[in-house]
Amino acid sequence: MGLFLGLGIGGIALLVLSLVFDGVLESALDGALSGLFDGWLSLPVIAGFVSMLGFTGAIVLGSTGLGAGAAAAAGAAAGTGAGWLTYRFSRALARGGSPSAPTKDDLVGVAGTVVTAVPAGGYGEVLLRLAGQPVKFAARADGPLARGAEVWVTAAPSSTSVTVRAVER
């Protein structure tokens, strides 16, 4: 039973190490396996397998009359399941990122409000909602726009400035 508990504790220690040294095993074996296992030999997957093998083996060995072979088989089956779940969760987390960051081209057609009056031929400021967040931009317009006027973005010459026109209602 001591061997199985040692494997379980070793798996937990390996999991802690995988948090510190994320990606070391993949980079060390990158050229040798060239994507053959595609994430299956990552430290979290191996740690999940080893810890579940050890703890399940200890539970089976301690609670049943079965021998070490049956405990190892049950632990290997549980370890395979834990490794597979770890692999699936890590893949889901890797894919679950947000879409690409908004660019200045995403500003065209956005409605906003003038927060600093825009003089004719000069710059003022408008408040626009970009990806759900209020963002202030320097703004130019063909004619003067008063504070509080509702505007639409017609162009984005740079990432910090826009050309606007008044919304006609």
CNS distance restraints for C-alpha pairs under 8 A (distance, minus, plus):
assign (resid   1 and name CA) (resid   5 and name CA) 6.30 0.50 0.50
assign (resid   1 and name CA) (resid  57 and name CA) 7.75 0.50 0.50
assign (resid   1 and name CA) (resid  58 and name CA) 5.33 0.50 0.50
assign (resid   1 and name CA) (resid  61 and name CA) 6.56 0.50 0.50
assign (resid   1 and name CA) (resid  62 and name CA) 7.07 0.50 0.50
assign (resid   2 and name CA) (resid   6 and name CA) 5.99 0.50 0.50
assign (resid   2 and name CA) (resid  58 and name CA) 7.80 0.50 0.50
assign (resid   3 and name CA) (resid   7 and name CA) 6.24 0.50 0.50
assign (resid   3 and name CA) (resid  54 and name CA) 7.59 0.50 0.50
assign (resid   4 and name CA) (resid   8 and name CA) 6.25 0.50 0.50
assign (resid   4 and name CA) (resid  53 and name CA) 7.43 0.50 0.50
assign (resid   4 and name CA) (resid  54 and name CA) 4.15 0.50 0.50
assign (resid   4 and name CA) (resid  55 and name CA) 6.25 0.50 0.50
assign (resid   4 and name CA) (resid  57 and name CA) 5.74 0.50 0.50
assign (resid   4 and name CA) (resid  58 and name CA) 5.16 0.50 0.50
assign (resid   5 and name CA) (resid   9 and name CA) 6.12 0.50 0.50
assign (resid   5 and name CA) (resid  54 and name CA) 5.52 0.50 0.50
assign (resid   5 and name CA) (resid  55 and name CA) 5.91 0.50 0.50
assign (resid   5 and name CA) (resid  58 and name CA) 6.01 0.50 0.50
assign (resid   6 and name CA) (resid  10 and name CA) 5.84 0.50 0.50
assign (resid   6 and name CA) (resid  54 and name CA) 6.94 0.50 0.50
assign (resid   7 and name CA) (resid  11 and name CA) 6.02 0.50 0.50
assign (resid   7 and name CA) (resid  50 and name CA) 6.14 0.50 0.50
assign (resid   7 and name CA) (resid  51 and name CA) 5.97 0.50 0.50
assign (resid   7 and name CA) (resid  53 and name CA) 7.23 0.50 0.50
assign (resid   7 and name CA) (resid  54 and name CA) 4.58 0.50 0.50
assign (resid   7 and name CA) (resid  55 and name CA) 7.46 0.50 0.50
assign (resid   8 and name CA) (resid  12 and name CA) 6.45 0.50 0.50
assign (resid   8 and name CA) (resid  50 and name CA) 6.32 0.50 0.50
assign (resid   8 and name CA) (resid  51 and name CA) 3.80 0.50 0.50
assign (resid   8 and name CA) (resid  52 and name CA) 6.34 0.50 0.50
assign (resid   8 and name CA) (resid  53 and name CA) 6.81 0.50 0.50
assign (resid   8 and name CA) (resid  54 and name CA) 4.10 0.50 0.50
assign (resid   8 and name CA) (resid  55 and name CA) 4.98 0.50 0.50
assign (resid   9 and name CA) (resid  13 and name CA) 6.25 0.50 0.50
assign (resid   9 and name CA) (resid  51 and name CA) 6.48 0.50 0.50
assign (resid   9 and name CA) (resid  54 and name CA) 7.75 0.50 0.50
assign (resid  10 and name CA) (resid  14 and name CA) 6.06 0.50 0.50
assign (resid  10 and name CA) (resid  50 and name CA) 7.49 0.50 0.50
assign (resid  10 and name CA) (resid  51 and name CA) 6.75 0.50 0.50
assign (resid  11 and name CA) (resid  15 and name CA) 6.15 0.50 0.50
assign (resid  11 and name CA) (resid  46 and name CA) 7.74 0.50 0.50
assign (resid  11 and name CA) (resid  47 and name CA) 4.55 0.50 0.50
assign (resid  11 and name CA) (resid  48 and name CA) 6.55 0.50 0.50
assign (resid  11 and name CA) (resid  49 and name CA) 7.54 0.50 0.50
assign (resid  11 and name CA) (resid  50 and name CA) 4.97 0.50 0.50
assign (resid  11 and name CA) (resid  51 and name CA) 4.04 0.50 0.50
assign (resid  11 and name CA) (resid  52 and name CA) 7.78 0.50 0.50
assign (resid  11 and name CA) (resid  54 and name CA) 7.95 0.50 0.50
assign (resid  12 and name CA) (resid  16 and name CA) 6.40 0.50 0.50
assign (resid  12 and name CA) (resid  47 and name CA) 6.51 0.50 0.50
assign (resid  12 and name CA) (resid  48 and name CA) 7.81 0.50 0.50
assign (resid  12 and name CA) (resid  51 and name CA) 6.00 0.50 0.50
assign (resid  13 and name CA) (resid  17 and name CA) 6.25 0.50 0.50
assign (resid  13 and name CA) (resid  47 and name CA) 7.99 0.50 0.50
assign (resid  14 and name CA) (resid  18 and name CA) 6.05 0.50 0.50
assign (resid  14 and name CA) (resid  43 and name CA) 7.14 0.50 0.50
assign (resid  14 and name CA) (resid  44 and name CA) 7.70 0.50 0.50
assign (resid  14 and name CA) (resid  47 and name CA) 5.40 0.50 0.50
assign (resid  15 and name CA) (resid  19 and name CA) 6.49 0.50 0.50
assign (resid  15 and name CA) (resid  43 and name CA) 6.89 0.50 0.50
assign (resid  15 and name CA) (resid  44 and name CA) 5.63 0.50 0.50
assign (resid  15 and name CA) (resid  47 and name CA) 5.15 0.50 0.50
assign (resid  15 and name CA) (resid  48 and name CA) 7.36 0.50 0.50
assign (resid  16 and name CA) (resid  20 and name CA) 6.66 0.50 0.50
assign (resid  17 and name CA) (resid  21 and name CA) 5.86 0.50 0.50
assign (resid  17 and name CA) (resid  22 and name CA) 7.93 0.50 0.50
assign (resid  18 and name CA) (resid  22 and name CA) 5.13 0.50 0.50
assign (resid  18 and name CA) (resid  23 and name CA) 7.74 0.50 0.50
assign (resid  18 and name CA) (resid  43 and name CA) 5.34 0.50 0.50
assign (resid  18 and name CA) (resid  44 and name CA) 5.98 0.50 0.50
assign (resid  22 and name CA) (resid  43 and name CA) 7.55 0.50 0.50
assign (resid  23 and name CA) (resid  27 and name CA) 6.16 0.50 0.50
assign (resid  23 and name CA) (resid  42 and name CA) 7.16 0.50 0.50
assign (resid  23 and name CA) (resid  43 and name CA) 7.62 0.50 0.50
assign (resid  24 and name CA) (resid  28 and name CA) 6.05 0.50 0.50
assign (resid  25 and name CA) (resid  29 and name CA) 6.15 0.50 0.50
assign (resid  25 and name CA) (resid  41 and name CA) 7.48 0.50 0.50
assign (resid  25 and name CA) (resid  42 and name CA) 6.32 0.50 0.50
assign (resid  25 and name CA) (resid  43 and name CA) 6.61 0.50 0.50
assign (resid  26 and name CA) (resid  30 and name CA) 5.64 0.50 0.50
assign (resid  26 and name CA) (resid  39 and name CA) 7.54 0.50 0.50
assign (resid  26 and name CA) (resid  41 and name CA) 7.10 0.50 0.50
assign (resid  26 and name CA) (resid  42 and name CA) 6.13 0.50 0.50
assign (resid  29 and name CA) (resid  33 and name CA) 6.14 0.50 0.50
assign (resid  29 and name CA) (resid  34 and name CA) 7.83 0.50 0.50
assign (resid  30 and name CA) (resid  34 and name CA) 5.53 0.50 0.50
assign (resid  30 and name CA) (resid  35 and name CA) 7.11 0.50 0.50
assign (resid  33 and name CA) (resid  37 and name CA) 7.41 0.50 0.50
assign (resid  35 and name CA) (resid  39 and name CA) 7.88 0.50 0.50
assign (resid  37 and name CA) (resid  41 and name CA) 6.64 0.50 0.50
assign (resid  39 and name CA) (resid  87 and name CA) 7.06 0.50 0.50
assign (resid  40 and name CA) (resid  45 and name CA) 6.41 0.50 0.50
assign (resid  40 and name CA) (resid  46 and name CA) 7.88 0.50 0.50
assign (resid  40 and name CA) (resid  87 and name CA) 6.59 0.50 0.50
assign (resid  41 and name CA) (resid  45 and name CA) 6.58 0.50 0.50
assign (resid  41 and name CA) (resid  46 and name CA) 6.42 0.50 0.50
assign (resid  42 and name CA) (resid  46 and name CA) 6.33 0.50 0.50
assign (resid  43 and name CA) (resid  47 and name CA) 5.91 0.50 0.50
assign (resid  44 and name CA) (resid  48 and name CA) 6.04 0.50 0.50
assign (resid  44 and name CA) (resid  86 and name CA) 6.83 0.50 0.50
assign (resid  44 and name CA) (resid  87 and name CA) 7.91 0.50 0.50
assign (resid  45 and name CA) (resid  49 and name CA) 6.22 0.50 0.50
assign (resid  45 and name CA) (resid  82 and name CA) 7.76 0.50 0.50
assign (resid  45 and name CA) (resid  83 and name CA) 4.73 0.50 0.50
assign (resid  45 and name CA) (resid  84 and name CA) 7.33 0.50 0.50
assign (resid  45 and name CA) (resid  86 and name CA) 5.51 0.50 0.50
assign (resid  45 and name CA) (resid  87 and name CA) 5.88 0.50 0.50
assign (resid  46 and name CA) (resid  50 and name CA) 6.08 0.50 0.50
assign (resid  46 and name CA) (resid  83 and name CA) 6.59 0.50 0.50
assign (resid  47 and name CA) (resid  51 and name CA) 5.95 0.50 0.50
assign (resid  47 and name CA) (resid  83 and name CA) 7.86 0.50 0.50
assign (resid  48 and name CA) (resid  52 and name CA) 6.01 0.50 0.50
assign (resid  48 and name CA) (resid  79 and name CA) 6.66 0.50 0.50
assign (resid  48 and name CA) (resid  82 and name CA) 5.56 0.50 0.50
assign (resid  48 and name CA) (resid  83 and name CA) 5.23 0.50 0.50
assign (resid  48 and name CA) (resid  86 and name CA) 6.74 0.50 0.50
assign (resid  49 and name CA) (resid  53 and name CA) 5.96 0.50 0.50
assign (resid  49 and name CA) (resid  76 and name CA) 7.66 0.50 0.50
assign (resid  49 and name CA) (resid  78 and name CA) 7.72 0.50 0.50
assign (resid  49 and name CA) (resid  79 and name CA) 4.00 0.50 0.50
assign (resid  49 and name CA) (resid  80 and name CA) 5.87 0.50 0.50
assign (resid  49 and name CA) (resid  81 and name CA) 7.74 0.50 0.50
assign (resid  49 and name CA) (resid  82 and name CA) 5.75 0.50 0.50
assign (resid  49 and name CA) (resid  83 and name CA) 4.84 0.50 0.50
assign (resid  50 and name CA) (resid  54 and name CA) 6.16 0.50 0.50
assign (resid  50 and name CA) (resid  79 and name CA) 6.39 0.50 0.50
assign (resid  51 and name CA) (resid  55 and name CA) 6.09 0.50 0.50
assign (resid  51 and name CA) (resid  79 and name CA) 7.30 0.50 0.50
assign (resid  52 and name CA) (resid  56 and name CA) 5.70 0.50 0.50
assign (resid  52 and name CA) (resid  75 and name CA) 6.40 0.50 0.50
assign (resid  52 and name CA) (resid  76 and name CA) 7.86 0.50 0.50
assign (resid  52 and name CA) (resid  78 and name CA) 6.09 0.50 0.50
assign (resid  52 and name CA) (resid  79 and name CA) 4.68 0.50 0.50
assign (resid  52 and name CA) (resid  82 and name CA) 6.65 0.50 0.50
assign (resid  53 and name CA) (resid  57 and name CA) 5.86 0.50 0.50
assign (resid  53 and name CA) (resid  72 and name CA) 7.08 0.50 0.50
assign (resid  53 and name CA) (resid  74 and name CA) 7.69 0.50 0.50
assign (resid  53 and name CA) (resid  75 and name CA) 3.89 0.50 0.50
assign (resid  53 and name CA) (resid  76 and name CA) 5.20 0.50 0.50
assign (resid  53 and name CA) (resid  77 and name CA) 7.69 0.50 0.50
assign (resid  53 and name CA) (resid  78 and name CA) 6.34 0.50 0.50
assign (resid  53 and name CA) (resid  79 and name CA) 4.75 0.50 0.50
assign (resid  54 and name CA) (resid  58 and name CA) 6.12 0.50 0.50
assign (resid  54 and name CA) (resid  75 and name CA) 6.40 0.50 0.50
assign (resid  55 and name CA) (resid  59 and name CA) 6.19 0.50 0.50
assign (resid  55 and name CA) (resid  75 and name CA) 7.35 0.50 0.50
assign (resid  56 and name CA) (resid  60 and name CA) 6.10 0.50 0.50
assign (resid  56 and name CA) (resid  71 and name CA) 7.36 0.50 0.50
assign (resid  56 and name CA) (resid  74 and name CA) 6.82 0.50 0.50
assign (resid  56 and name CA) (resid  75 and name CA) 4.80 0.50 0.50
assign (resid  56 and name CA) (resid  78 and name CA) 6.91 0.50 0.50
assign (resid  57 and name CA) (resid  61 and name CA) 5.93 0.50 0.50
assign (resid  57 and name CA) (resid  68 and name CA) 7.79 0.50 0.50
assign (resid  57 and name CA) (resid  71 and name CA) 4.45 0.50 0.50
assign (resid  57 and name CA) (resid  72 and name CA) 5.43 0.50 0.50
assign (resid  57 and name CA) (resid  73 and name CA) 7.88 0.50 0.50
assign (resid  57 and name CA) (resid  74 and name CA) 6.44 0.50 0.50
assign (resid  57 and name CA) (resid  75 and name CA) 4.67 0.50 0.50
assign (resid  58 and name CA) (resid  62 and name CA) 5.87 0.50 0.50
assign (resid  58 and name CA) (resid  71 and name CA) 7.16 0.50 0.50
assign (resid  59 and name CA) (resid  63 and name CA) 5.85 0.50 0.50
assign (resid  60 and name CA) (resid  64 and name CA) 5.70 0.50 0.50
assign (resid  60 and name CA) (resid  66 and name CA) 7.35 0.50 0.50
assign (resid  60 and name CA) (resid  70 and name CA) 7.95 0.50 0.50
assign (resid  60 and name CA) (resid  71 and name CA) 5.29 0.50 0.50
assign (resid  60 and name CA) (resid  74 and name CA) 7.45 0.50 0.50
assign (resid  61 and name CA) (resid  65 and name CA) 6.99 0.50 0.50
assign (resid  61 and name CA) (resid  66 and name CA) 6.29 0.50 0.50
assign (resid  61 and name CA) (resid  67 and name CA) 6.47 0.50 0.50
assign (resid  61 and name CA) (resid  68 and name CA) 6.45 0.50 0.50
assign (resid  61 and name CA) (resid  71 and name CA) 5.50 0.50 0.50
assign (resid  66 and name CA) (resid  70 and name CA) 6.06 0.50 0.50
assign (resid  66 and name CA) (resid  71 and name CA) 6.95 0.50 0.50
assign (resid  67 and name CA) (resid  71 and name CA) 6.38 0.50 0.50
assign (resid  68 and name CA) (resid  72 and name CA) 5.98 0.50 0.50
assign (resid  69 and name CA) (resid  73 and name CA) 6.18 0.50 0.50
assign (resid  70 and name CA) (resid  74 and name CA) 6.12 0.50 0.50
assign (resid  71 and name CA) (resid  75 and name CA) 5.98 0.50 0.50
assign (resid  72 and name CA) (resid  76 and name CA) 5.95 0.50 0.50
assign (resid  73 and name CA) (resid  77 and name CA) 6.22 0.50 0.50
assign (resid  74 and name CA) (resid  78 and name CA) 6.22 0.50 0.50
assign (resid  75 and name CA) (resid  79 and name CA) 5.81 0.50 0.50
assign (resid  76 and name CA) (resid  80 and name CA) 6.01 0.50 0.50
assign (resid  77 and name CA) (resid  81 and name CA) 6.46 0.50 0.50
assign (resid  78 and name CA) (resid  82 and name CA) 6.19 0.50 0.50
assign (resid  79 and name CA) (resid  83 and name CA) 5.95 0.50 0.50
assign (resid  80 and name CA) (resid  84 and name CA) 6.08 0.50 0.50
assign (resid  81 and name CA) (resid  85 and name CA) 6.17 0.50 0.50
assign (resid  82 and name CA) (resid  86 and name CA) 6.05 0.50 0.50
assign (resid  83 and name CA) (resid  87 and name CA) 6.12 0.50 0.50
assign (resid  84 and name CA) (resid  88 and name CA) 6.20 0.50 0.50
assign (resid  85 and name CA) (resid  89 and name CA) 6.07 0.50 0.50
assign (resid  86 and name CA) (resid  90 and name CA) 6.05 0.50 0.50
assign (resid  87 and name CA) (resid  91 and name CA) 6.16 0.50 0.50
assign (resid  88 and name CA) (resid  92 and name CA) 6.13 0.50 0.50
assign (resid  89 and name CA) (resid  93 and name CA) 6.15 0.50 0.50
assign (resid  90 and name CA) (resid  94 and name CA) 6.13 0.50 0.50
assign (resid  91 and name CA) (resid  95 and name CA) 6.18 0.50 0.50
assign (resid  92 and name CA) (resid  96 and name CA) 5.78 0.50 0.50
assign (resid  93 and name CA) (resid  97 and name CA) 7.37 0.50 0.50
assign (resid 102 and name CA) (resid 106 and name CA) 6.12 0.50 0.50
assign (resid 102 and name CA) (resid 130 and name CA) 7.49 0.50 0.50
assign (resid 102 and name CA) (resid 131 and name CA) 7.12 0.50 0.50
assign (resid 103 and name CA) (resid 107 and name CA) 7.42 0.50 0.50
assign (resid 103 and name CA) (resid 159 and name CA) 7.40 0.50 0.50
assign (resid 104 and name CA) (resid 108 and name CA) 7.66 0.50 0.50
assign (resid 104 and name CA) (resid 156 and name CA) 5.84 0.50 0.50
assign (resid 104 and name CA) (resid 158 and name CA) 6.82 0.50 0.50
assign (resid 104 and name CA) (resid 159 and name CA) 5.30 0.50 0.50
assign (resid 105 and name CA) (resid 155 and name CA) 7.98 0.50 0.50
assign (resid 105 and name CA) (resid 156 and name CA) 6.68 0.50 0.50
assign (resid 107 and name CA) (resid 130 and name CA) 7.30 0.50 0.50
assign (resid 107 and name CA) (resid 153 and name CA) 6.61 0.50 0.50
assign (resid 107 and name CA) (resid 155 and name CA) 7.61 0.50 0.50
assign (resid 107 and name CA) (resid 156 and name CA) 6.75 0.50 0.50
assign (resid 108 and name CA) (resid 152 and name CA) 7.88 0.50 0.50
assign (resid 108 and name CA) (resid 153 and name CA) 5.11 0.50 0.50
assign (resid 108 and name CA) (resid 154 and name CA) 5.44 0.50 0.50
assign (resid 108 and name CA) (resid 155 and name CA) 5.51 0.50 0.50
assign (resid 108 and name CA) (resid 156 and name CA) 6.65 0.50 0.50
assign (resid 109 and name CA) (resid 152 and name CA) 5.93 0.50 0.50
assign (resid 109 and name CA) (resid 153 and name CA) 5.19 0.50 0.50
assign (resid 109 and name CA) (resid 154 and name CA) 6.19 0.50 0.50
assign (resid 110 and name CA) (resid 128 and name CA) 7.10 0.50 0.50
assign (resid 110 and name CA) (resid 129 and name CA) 7.62 0.50 0.50
assign (resid 110 and name CA) (resid 152 and name CA) 5.67 0.50 0.50
assign (resid 110 and name CA) (resid 153 and name CA) 5.53 0.50 0.50
assign (resid 111 and name CA) (resid 128 and name CA) 6.61 0.50 0.50
assign (resid 111 and name CA) (resid 129 and name CA) 7.87 0.50 0.50
assign (resid 111 and name CA) (resid 150 and name CA) 7.17 0.50 0.50
assign (resid 111 and name CA) (resid 151 and name CA) 5.68 0.50 0.50
assign (resid 111 and name CA) (resid 152 and name CA) 4.45 0.50 0.50
assign (resid 111 and name CA) (resid 153 and name CA) 6.49 0.50 0.50
assign (resid 112 and name CA) (resid 126 and name CA) 6.44 0.50 0.50
assign (resid 112 and name CA) (resid 127 and name CA) 5.50 0.50 0.50
assign (resid 112 and name CA) (resid 128 and name CA) 4.60 0.50 0.50
assign (resid 112 and name CA) (resid 129 and name CA) 7.11 0.50 0.50
assign (resid 112 and name CA) (resid 150 and name CA) 5.83 0.50 0.50
assign (resid 112 and name CA) (resid 151 and name CA) 5.29 0.50 0.50
assign (resid 112 and name CA) (resid 152 and name CA) 6.21 0.50 0.50
assign (resid 112 and name CA) (resid 153 and name CA) 7.78 0.50 0.50
assign (resid 113 and name CA) (resid 126 and name CA) 5.44 0.50 0.50
assign (resid 113 and name CA) (resid 127 and name CA) 5.31 0.50 0.50
assign (resid 113 and name CA) (resid 128 and name CA) 6.86 0.50 0.50
assign (resid 113 and name CA) (resid 147 and name CA) 7.83 0.50 0.50
assign (resid 113 and name CA) (resid 148 and name CA) 5.72 0.50 0.50
assign (resid 113 and name CA) (resid 149 and name CA) 5.67 0.50 0.50
assign (resid 113 and name CA) (resid 150 and name CA) 4.64 0.50 0.50
assign (resid 113 and name CA) (resid 151 and name CA) 5.83 0.50 0.50
assign (resid 114 and name CA) (resid 118 and name CA) 7.62 0.50 0.50
assign (resid 114 and name CA) (resid 124 and name CA) 7.68 0.50 0.50
assign (resid 114 and name CA) (resid 125 and name CA) 5.98 0.50 0.50
assign (resid 114 and name CA) (resid 126 and name CA) 4.24 0.50 0.50
assign (resid 114 and name CA) (resid 127 and name CA) 6.29 0.50 0.50
assign (resid 114 and name CA) (resid 145 and name CA) 7.42 0.50 0.50
assign (resid 114 and name CA) (resid 146 and name CA) 6.99 0.50 0.50
assign (resid 114 and name CA) (resid 147 and name CA) 5.08 0.50 0.50
assign (resid 114 and name CA) (resid 148 and name CA) 5.05 0.50 0.50
assign (resid 114 and name CA) (resid 149 and name CA) 5.38 0.50 0.50
assign (resid 114 and name CA) (resid 150 and name CA) 6.53 0.50 0.50
assign (resid 114 and name CA) (resid 151 and name CA) 7.09 0.50 0.50
assign (resid 115 and name CA) (resid 124 and name CA) 7.77 0.50 0.50
assign (resid 115 and name CA) (resid 125 and name CA) 5.55 0.50 0.50
assign (resid 115 and name CA) (resid 126 and name CA) 5.27 0.50 0.50
assign (resid 115 and name CA) (resid 127 and name CA) 6.39 0.50 0.50
assign (resid 115 and name CA) (resid 147 and name CA) 5.31 0.50 0.50
assign (resid 115 and name CA) (resid 148 and name CA) 6.11 0.50 0.50
assign (resid 116 and name CA) (resid 124 and name CA) 5.15 0.50 0.50
assign (resid 116 and name CA) (resid 125 and name CA) 4.80 0.50 0.50
assign (resid 116 and name CA) (resid 126 and name CA) 6.82 0.50 0.50
assign (resid 116 and name CA) (resid 146 and name CA) 7.70 0.50 0.50
assign (resid 116 and name CA) (resid 147 and name CA) 5.56 0.50 0.50
assign (resid 117 and name CA) (resid 124 and name CA) 5.32 0.50 0.50
assign (resid 117 and name CA) (resid 125 and name CA) 6.89 0.50 0.50
assign (resid 117 and name CA) (resid 144 and name CA) 7.52 0.50 0.50
assign (resid 117 and name CA) (resid 145 and name CA) 5.73 0.50 0.50
assign (resid 117 and name CA) (resid 146 and name CA) 4.78 0.50 0.50
assign (resid 117 and name CA) (resid 147 and name CA) 4.72 0.50 0.50
assign (resid 118 and name CA) (resid 122 and name CA) 6.45 0.50 0.50
assign (resid 118 and name CA) (resid 123 and name CA) 5.55 0.50 0.50
assign (resid 118 and name CA) (resid 124 and name CA) 4.09 0.50 0.50
assign (resid 118 and name CA) (resid 125 and name CA) 6.92 0.50 0.50
assign (resid 118 and name CA) (resid 139 and name CA) 7.00 0.50 0.50
assign (resid 118 and name CA) (resid 140 and name CA) 6.52 0.50 0.50
assign (resid 118 and name CA) (resid 141 and name CA) 6.92 0.50 0.50
assign (resid 118 and name CA) (resid 144 and name CA) 5.40 0.50 0.50
assign (resid 118 and name CA) (resid 145 and name CA) 4.98 0.50 0.50
assign (resid 118 and name CA) (resid 146 and name CA) 6.59 0.50 0.50
assign (resid 118 and name CA) (resid 147 and name CA) 7.82 0.50 0.50
assign (resid 119 and name CA) (resid 123 and name CA) 6.54 0.50 0.50
assign (resid 119 and name CA) (resid 124 and name CA) 6.89 0.50 0.50
assign (resid 119 and name CA) (resid 141 and name CA) 7.91 0.50 0.50
assign (resid 119 and name CA) (resid 143 and name CA) 7.07 0.50 0.50
assign (resid 119 and name CA) (resid 144 and name CA) 4.54 0.50 0.50
assign (resid 119 and name CA) (resid 145 and name CA) 6.57 0.50 0.50
assign (resid 120 and name CA) (resid 141 and name CA) 6.87 0.50 0.50
assign (resid 120 and name CA) (resid 142 and name CA) 6.45 0.50 0.50
assign (resid 120 and name CA) (resid 143 and name CA) 4.81 0.50 0.50
assign (resid 120 and name CA) (resid 144 and name CA) 4.56 0.50 0.50
assign (resid 120 and name CA) (resid 145 and name CA) 7.95 0.50 0.50
assign (resid 121 and name CA) (resid 140 and name CA) 6.96 0.50 0.50
assign (resid 121 and name CA) (resid 141 and name CA) 7.02 0.50 0.50
assign (resid 121 and name CA) (resid 142 and name CA) 6.84 0.50 0.50
assign (resid 121 and name CA) (resid 143 and name CA) 7.27 0.50 0.50
assign (resid 121 and name CA) (resid 144 and name CA) 7.96 0.50 0.50
assign (resid 122 and name CA) (resid 140 and name CA) 6.14 0.50 0.50
assign (resid 122 and name CA) (resid 141 and name CA) 7.83 0.50 0.50
assign (resid 123 and name CA) (resid 138 and name CA) 6.25 0.50 0.50
assign (resid 123 and name CA) (resid 139 and name CA) 5.37 0.50 0.50
assign (resid 123 and name CA) (resid 140 and name CA) 5.04 0.50 0.50
assign (resid 123 and name CA) (resid 141 and name CA) 7.96 0.50 0.50
assign (resid 124 and name CA) (resid 138 and name CA) 5.73 0.50 0.50
assign (resid 124 and name CA) (resid 139 and name CA) 5.15 0.50 0.50
assign (resid 124 and name CA) (resid 140 and name CA) 6.53 0.50 0.50
assign (resid 125 and name CA) (resid 136 and name CA) 6.52 0.50 0.50
assign (resid 125 and name CA) (resid 137 and name CA) 5.57 0.50 0.50
assign (resid 125 and name CA) (resid 138 and name CA) 4.60 0.50 0.50
assign (resid 125 and name CA) (resid 139 and name CA) 5.23 0.50 0.50
assign (resid 126 and name CA) (resid 136 and name CA) 5.64 0.50 0.50
assign (resid 126 and name CA) (resid 137 and name CA) 5.46 0.50 0.50
assign (resid 126 and name CA) (resid 138 and name CA) 6.51 0.50 0.50
assign (resid 126 and name CA) (resid 139 and name CA) 6.16 0.50 0.50
assign (resid 127 and name CA) (resid 134 and name CA) 6.33 0.50 0.50
assign (resid 127 and name CA) (resid 135 and name CA) 5.63 0.50 0.50
assign (resid 127 and name CA) (resid 136 and name CA) 4.53 0.50 0.50
assign (resid 127 and name CA) (resid 137 and name CA) 6.46 0.50 0.50
assign (resid 128 and name CA) (resid 134 and name CA) 5.57 0.50 0.50
assign (resid 128 and name CA) (resid 135 and name CA) 5.36 0.50 0.50
assign (resid 128 and name CA) (resid 136 and name CA) 6.28 0.50 0.50
assign (resid 128 and name CA) (resid 137 and name CA) 7.42 0.50 0.50
assign (resid 129 and name CA) (resid 133 and name CA) 5.12 0.50 0.50
assign (resid 129 and name CA) (resid 134 and name CA) 4.43 0.50 0.50
assign (resid 129 and name CA) (resid 135 and name CA) 6.01 0.50 0.50
assign (resid 130 and name CA) (resid 134 and name CA) 6.33 0.50 0.50
assign (resid 130 and name CA) (resid 135 and name CA) 6.50 0.50 0.50
assign (resid 137 and name CA) (resid 160 and name CA) 5.53 0.50 0.50
assign (resid 137 and name CA) (resid 161 and name CA) 5.31 0.50 0.50
assign (resid 137 and name CA) (resid 162 and name CA) 6.68 0.50 0.50
assign (resid 138 and name CA) (resid 160 and name CA) 6.31 0.50 0.50
assign (resid 138 and name CA) (resid 161 and name CA) 4.50 0.50 0.50
assign (resid 138 and name CA) (resid 162 and name CA) 6.30 0.50 0.50
assign (resid 139 and name CA) (resid 161 and name CA) 5.60 0.50 0.50
assign (resid 139 and name CA) (resid 162 and name CA) 4.93 0.50 0.50
assign (resid 139 and name CA) (resid 163 and name CA) 5.56 0.50 0.50
assign (resid 139 and name CA) (resid 164 and name CA) 6.58 0.50 0.50
assign (resid 140 and name CA) (resid 161 and name CA) 7.90 0.50 0.50
assign (resid 140 and name CA) (resid 162 and name CA) 6.53 0.50 0.50
assign (resid 140 and name CA) (resid 163 and name CA) 4.88 0.50 0.50
assign (resid 140 and name CA) (resid 164 and name CA) 6.21 0.50 0.50
assign (resid 141 and name CA) (resid 145 and name CA) 7.48 0.50 0.50
assign (resid 141 and name CA) (resid 163 and name CA) 5.73 0.50 0.50
assign (resid 141 and name CA) (resid 164 and name CA) 5.25 0.50 0.50
assign (resid 141 and name CA) (resid 165 and name CA) 5.93 0.50 0.50
assign (resid 142 and name CA) (resid 165 and name CA) 7.25 0.50 0.50
assign (resid 145 and name CA) (resid 149 and name CA) 6.54 0.50 0.50
assign (resid 145 and name CA) (resid 166 and name CA) 7.35 0.50 0.50
assign (resid 149 and name CA) (resid 166 and name CA) 7.03 0.50 0.50
assign (resid 150 and name CA) (resid 166 and name CA) 6.09 0.50 0.50
assign (resid 150 and name CA) (resid 167 and name CA) 5.69 0.50 0.50
assign (resid 151 and name CA) (resid 164 and name CA) 6.06 0.50 0.50
assign (resid 151 and name CA) (resid 165 and name CA) 5.43 0.50 0.50
assign (resid 151 and name CA) (resid 166 and name CA) 4.42 0.50 0.50
assign (resid 151 and name CA) (resid 167 and name CA) 5.06 0.50 0.50
assign (resid 152 and name CA) (resid 164 and name CA) 5.39 0.50 0.50
assign (resid 152 and name CA) (resid 165 and name CA) 5.51 0.50 0.50
assign (resid 152 and name CA) (resid 166 and name CA) 6.42 0.50 0.50
assign (resid 152 and name CA) (resid 167 and name CA) 6.32 0.50 0.50
assign (resid 153 and name CA) (resid 162 and name CA) 6.47 0.50 0.50
assign (resid 153 and name CA) (resid 163 and name CA) 5.82 0.50 0.50
assign (resid 153 and name CA) (resid 164 and name CA) 4.38 0.50 0.50
assign (resid 153 and name CA) (resid 165 and name CA) 6.61 0.50 0.50
assign (resid 154 and name CA) (resid 162 and name CA) 7.55 0.50 0.50
assign (resid 154 and name CA) (resid 163 and name CA) 5.62 0.50 0.50
assign (resid 154 and name CA) (resid 164 and name CA) 5.33 0.50 0.50
assign (resid 154 and name CA) (resid 165 and name CA) 6.82 0.50 0.50
assign (resid 155 and name CA) (resid 162 and name CA) 5.78 0.50 0.50
assign (resid 155 and name CA) (resid 163 and name CA) 5.07 0.50 0.50
assign (resid 155 and name CA) (resid 164 and name CA) 7.10 0.50 0.50
assign (resid 156 and name CA) (resid 161 and name CA) 6.12 0.50 0.50
assign (resid 156 and name CA) (resid 162 and name CA) 4.32 0.50 0.50
assign (resid 156 and name CA) (resid 163 and name CA) 6.12 0.50 0.50
assign (resid 157 and name CA) (resid 161 and name CA) 6.30 0.50 0.50
assign (resid 157 and name CA) (resid 162 and name CA) 6.10 0.50 0.50
assign (resid 157 and name CA) (resid 163 and name CA) 7.44 0.50 0.50
assign (resid 158 and name CA) (resid 162 and name CA) 7.08 0.50 0.50
